[in-house]
């Protein structure tokens, strides 16, 4: 387990109100290798006079999030949720805007192999979606976890054990394990100029690659490649405070104009608009994750 505490006052950061964010990252047991990013727990305290914090979460893989105490308002694309204590999100290529009160939260980050083993719906059908997990058929089989994870009287170790037990019961085999891992690994570690090159590296036809990506990754191969390139750039910018966008841009961008167009598509705003905003949750969480886990965001995690 890794743990990190961030306060609004450190390193010159000035949020709208004083706050403390504590994040813990737990490595899933070996039987789940390649299925999850982490099992993570976060606690947000906001000083008297403060109410809620607002931020924008970058594109990522699917997640289950269980909130104890306050519950957030969140939106991805045209989908919105408010007041739900179990929130499910599909894989995203758009920013998630959220406003969050003081709370405790358990999260489960789901990699493509995890989607294959734990979900019956095509990932593409849940892409860019945030929902009440207890009410949506793709996520409702995990709703029972809320009884434990949303109960402040239950010890965190017992809550972590409940996640492991629920995932053990729900996991099913899939015939596509090897191919999912191969595609995922090439997306994270490869350097391809075209979908054809990616398909060759994965030893499959373009049509098969497209089918695999829609079923388990949520998007077309081309969009996934673009998302990886963008997330490398955004992560560099967020972790290197004071850097310029031109310094953070991935080498595959032809020029700053192309990067700006991509940024607007993925984050629904221009880079300058994003840089001018406070990021009290995201900056803290990314720094904690990078320090403790070795990877700042889900999309840069390897499949094991």
N, C-alpha and C positions, 0 to 999 in steps of 0.2 A: 504494500500500500504506500502511496505517496500523498503527502499533505502539504498544502500551501495556504498562507493567509495573506490577503491583500487588503490594505486600507486605503481610503480615498486620499490620504495625506502624503503617501510615500512617493518618492521620485518626482515631486513637484506636481503631481496630478491633482486637479481641483474639480471634483464632481459637483453637481448642483447642491448636494448635502453631504455631510459626513456619513460614511458607511464602512462596513467591514464585510468582505467576502472570503469565506473559508471554503476551500475546495479539496476534496479527497478523491484519489483515483485508485481503483482496485483492479488488478489484473484478473480477468475471467479464468476459471479453472481450465486445465489443459484439454479437457474433452470438448471445449468450445473454441479451440484454436481456429482463427480465421473468421469466426462468426460475429465477433463484437469488437468494438474499439476498446472501451473500458466500461466498467460499472462505476459510476461517479456520483458523489454526494456533495452538494453545495449548501451552504448556509449564508443567507444575506441578512445583515442587520443594518438598519438605517436609523440615524440619530433622531432624537425628538425634533420636530419641526419639519422633518422630511416625510415624504409619503411613498413615492414610487420612483424607480429609475427607468429610463427609456434607453433602448439600444437597438442595434441592427445586427442580427446573426447572419453570418455568411452562408453561402450554399454548402450543403453537407449531405451525408447519408441519412437514412431513416433513424428515428429516435423514439424511445418511450421515455416520458418524463412524468414523475409523480410528485405532486406538491403538497407539503404539509404547512398549514397556516394559510398565508395568502396565496392566491392563484393569479397568474398573469393574464393580460390581454395580449393576443398575438395574431398576426396576419401574415400569410404568404400568398402573394398573387391575389386571387379573388376569394380565398378562403379565410375565415376569421373565427376566433374562438375567444370566449371570455368566461372566467369563473370556473372552468373545469379543473379538477384536481388530478386527472389522468389525461395527459395530452399526447396524442400520437401524431408524428409527422412522417411523411414519406420522404424519399430522396428529393433534394431541391436543387434548382438552378437559379433560384431567386432568393433575395434577402428575406429574412423573417424579421419583421418589425415587432417589438414587444415592449410592454410596460409591466414592470414587476414590483410588487410590494415586498416587505420583509417576509422571508419564507425559509423553509428547508426543502430540498429537492433531491430525489434520486433520479438518475438518468441512466439509460442503457443505449449506447450507440451501436447501431446495427449495420454491419458491413454486408455487401452483396451476398456472400455465402450464408450469412445469418438470415437474410431475407429468404433465400432458397429453402432453408431448413425450418423456418419458424412461421412463414406466411404462405397462404394459398393463393392470394391475389397477385396478379402481375404488378411489379414495382411501378411500371408506367402508369397504371391506373390510380396510383396514390402519389404520383410526382407532384411537387409544389403544392402540397396539401397539408394543412394543420387542422386537427379535428379533436372532438371529445372522444378519447379512445374507448370509453365504455360504451359509446353509442355506434361506433363505426364497425362494420363487420370484419374489416381487415385487422383490427386491433383488439376487438372486444374479448378475445380469449385470454388476454392478459389483465383484464379489469379486476380480477380477484386479488391481484397484488396490491391494489390500493388500500385494502383493509389493513395491511401490515405497513406498507411504506408511507402511508399518510397518517399514521397514528404516532403522535409524539411521545407516547408512553412506552413504545417498544424500542429496545436497545438497537443501535445501528448495526451491531454484529448480527443480531437476529434478523434484521431487515435484509442485510446482505445475503445471509443464508437462505432467506425466502426467495430472493431473486434467483440464486443458483438452483434451488429446488424447482421453481416454476419453469426455468429454462430446460432443466433436465427432463421434466415431464413432457414438455412441448416439442422437443427436438425430434426431427424425423430425418431419415437418410435422403439423399438426393443423388441421382446418377450424374449430375452435372458438376460435382465438386471440383474435379481437376480442371475443367474448362473455365469455371468461374474464377478459380484462383489464378489461372494463367492470364485471363483478360485483366483482372484486377492488378496483378503484378506489373503487367506491361503498361497499364495506364499510369501507375504511380512512378515506375522506374524507367519507362521507355522514353524515347525521343523520336517521335514519328511526324513526318510531314503530311501524311494522308491516311485515310481510313484503310486504304489498300495495304499500306505498310503495316498498320496495326494488325490487320487480319492475317497477313503473312507471318508476323511474329507470333501470333496466337495459333498458327497452324490450322486455320479454319477459313471457310469461304466468307465473303462479305455478308452474304445473306444469313449465314449461321451466326456470325458475329452480331448482326443487327437484332436477330431474334433473342440471343442471349442477353444483350444489353437491355432490351425492352423488358424482358421477363424479370431480370434480377437486379439491374443497375438503374432502371427507371428512365433512361434517355438513350438517344441514338449514339453510336460510337463517336460521331463528329462532335456532338455537343459535349460528351464526356471528355474528349480530348481538349476542347476549348475550356471547359470548366477547370480541368487540372492546371492548365497554363495560367488561367486567371488566379486560381487559388495560390499558386506558388508566388505570384506577384503580390497579392494582397497580404499574405502571411509575412513576407519579407518586410513590407511597409509597416505592418502593425508591430512587429517585434523590434524593428530598428527605429526607435523613436527619433524623430528629427530628420529622418531620411526623406528624400524627394521621390515622387512617383517615378521619375525617369531613372532613378537608381534602383528601384524595386522591380521595374518592368522585366518580365521574362524575355530572354533573347529572341524568342520566336515572334514577338510583335514587330511588325514592319516599321512602325513609327508610333508616336504618341497619340495620333488621331485614331489609329486602330485600337489602341489600348483604351482610350476614352469611350469609344463605341461599345467595346466589350464590357467595360465597367458599368456603363449605363444599363446594358441589357441584364447583367447579373445582379447588380445592386440597386437598380431603379433610380439612380442618381449619378451625377458626375463625380469624378474623383475629388475635385475641390470641395464640393458640397459635403462629401463623406468625411474628408479630412477636417473640416470645420466643426464637426459634431463631437460632442463628448461620447466616449465609449466606456462607461464605467464598468460594465459587466464583461464585454467581449475582450477588451485589452487585458483585464485582470485574469480572466479565465484562460486566454491563449498563453499568457506568460506562465501561468501556473502549470498548464498542460505541457508546455515545452520544457519547463524546468524539471518536472517530475516524471513525465511520461516519455519525453524525447521527441514528441511530435506535437505541434501547436494546434492542429486542426484534424478532423476526421479524414478529410479527403486526401491527406498526405500520409495516412497510416497504410502500411503494407498489409497484405492478407495473411501474414504469419509465416 
